[in-house]
Amino acid sequence: MISRIDLREGLPRDLRAVLPRAELDVEAALEKVRPICDDVRHRGVLALRELTKRFEGVEQTSTRVPVEAIAEALATLDPKVRVALEESIRRARLVHRDQRRSDVTTRVVPGGTVTERWVPVERVGLYVPGGRAVYPSSVIMNVVPAQEAGVGSLAVTSPAQADFGGLPHPSILAACALLGVDEVYAVGGAQAVAMFAYGTQECPPATMVTGPGNIWVAAAKRLLKGRIGIDSEAGPTEIAILADRTADPVHVAADLISQAEHDVIAAAVLVTDDEELAAGVEKELPAQVVATRHSARITEALGGRQSGIVLVAGIDDGLEVVNAYAAEHLEIQTADAAAVAARVRNAGAIFIGPYSPVSLGDYLAGSNHVLPTGGCACHSSGLSVRSFLRGIHVVDYGREALAEAAAHVCVLADTEDLPAHGAAIRARFDWELPS
């Protein structure tokens, strides 16, 4: 059901080349999404309605979801789901509120200061997937940090669903209602990113687009990056587990399955130095998979080239492997798991010990589940309040403070052969600066 890679004889120089990874050819998808985005740019709502009919089989008179439909979705929501969503929101707010930045003023010299101001982006478009599964949790993960950052205008979009009258799934609409979001659109795919980038007759343009999506969403983000800000080009979800003999194979198998459930190209990777644990997990997987609702999808994901069990000589080698892999979600199920986790450099989020599974982070840990995938965790972070803030330096120097720096500025300007820079300094004084 799941393949093995044996690295116990030693780690290769290029670890990333031998590790399991999903294929995601965003470059190839670019040429397919380009005409879609151009169509939305030129024809706006008309293009969106035609694309929605083509891809979702839904006839629309408007892309915007009526406010009454959002309210109705909340009114008819299962009370137990509402309580769970409200608790998820509460915990997410606790964590994200502490990520707020304060302006900092540094006194560089007497009479000369630099202040770093943190200013939220003006408007964001938040994408919530709606393909094989629906994700009201992704509404929370997008909206809460944007709200806590102080974003003044935000809109949510999610694909139209033929089974729900051409609107996004009711649970997504209900989550929007709980968060006080009433600007929601029934648009998915690359065309949704283009809608936010260019604006339409119904949707004002946004300055930033965030949220996970399929390869077409990722390709549209890459294509339109620069016109709009993006969080990342999120690809298929992935879990890596670094475990030793202290781990329970039942837990490990269940956690691998939990992420394989998302998609046939979801990645599930176990890294271990214990042959017995590897064998135990291999035995557990078929037994647990057959009992799940999405067993066919999970079986394909676990059997794909993106999933596998990696055997290593020891936990030190295991750390090198997971740092090279740079997983979206990384579980540490080892002896002294907290100390091992402290040595991890590259991961979207780290889950410590047997009672911090990724499923907790997906819904109720308070952390954000919009995370870098495809190895991007080696240079990128997950979605947070900081994602929606811009740092602006405010320079405030008086005459004496500028005079003190003037000679140095002129020397550096001459060094770079930019004499007008120095002249801009000299113009402020009635004396000649020393050469």
C-alpha positions, 0 to 999 in steps of 0.5 A: 500500500505504501512504498519504502525508501531505505537510507540506513546506509547513509544519506545522499548529498541531494536528499530532496531528489530521493524523497517522496513528493507530489508532482505539481507542474504549475508552469504547465498549468500557466498557459491554460489559466492565462486565457481564463484570466484574460477573459475575466479581465476583459469581460468581467461578470459575463466571463465568470458566469460562462466559466462557472457554467462550463466548470461547475454546471451552474447557471448564475444570474449573479456571482455574489451570494445574497446576504439572506442566503448567508444568514439562512445558512447560519440559521439552519446550521447543525447546533453541534457544528456551530459550537465547534466552529465558534470554539475554533474561531475563539482559539484562532483569535487567541493565537492570532491576536498575539501576532499583532505588531506594534510600531517601533521607533528607534532613536538613531542619533539625537534628532534622528529617528526611524519608526517602523509602522505596521499597516494592513493591506486595504482589501483582501480576497480569501479563497476557500476550496470546495472540490472533493471536500468543503472547508469551513475551517479554511474560512476561519483560517483566512478570515481571522488573521485578516481581521486581527491585522485590521484589514478594512475590506475582505471578501470570501469566494468559494466554488458554486455548488450545483447541489446547493442552488449554485451557492457555496456549501452552506457550512462555508456560508455559515462560517462567514456569518459567524465571522461577520463576513457578508461579502461572499462570491460563488466563484472558484478556480483560476477565475476567482483569483482573476476576479480579485485581481482585476475586479468586476462589475460586482466585485471590487479588485483586491490588493491581496489573495490568500487561501489554498486551492488546486493547481489552477488556483496556484497557477493563477496566483503565479500568473497574477502575482505582482498585480496582486499580493499572494500568500503562497502557491499552495499545492497538495497537502502533506504530512511527514512524521518523524518517529522512533520505537516509542511511537504507536503504529496505530497513531502513526497510521491514523495520522498518515491516513488523515492527510491522505484523505484530502486528495489522491495526490496528498502526501503522507511520509513516515521517517523512522529509525525503527524497522519494527515501527515501519512494519507495524504501520504497514500492517495497520494501514490496510486495516484502517483504510478499509474502514474509512469512507474515502478508502479509494482516495486514500489508497491512491494517495498512499500508493502514489510516488508522493507517499512512503516510509523512509528508513534512516539510521538514527534520529539525527539522520531523520532530522536531516531528512525532514529538514530537507523535505520541509513538510507542510505538517510535521509530527514529532513522535519520538522520545523527548519529542520537544527537544527533537522538535527544537532542532527542526528548521524547516516545517510549516507547522510542527506537532509535538508528541502523540497528543498533538496530531495534525487533525488538531491543527486543522481545526482547533489548536489555534494555529493556522492551517494555511501552510507552505507546501512542496518544500516551500517551508524552507523559505516561507511561513504559514498564513498569519496576521503578519501576512496582511501587514506591511512594514513602512519605515518613517524617517524623521531627521532634523537639521542637525541630525542631517548635518551630522550624516551629510558628509557620509551620505555624500561620500557614499553617493560619489562612490556609487557615481550618483552625484545628484544624491549628494547635491540633494544633501548640499542643497539644504545647507549654505556651506560646502561639505568637505570632499 
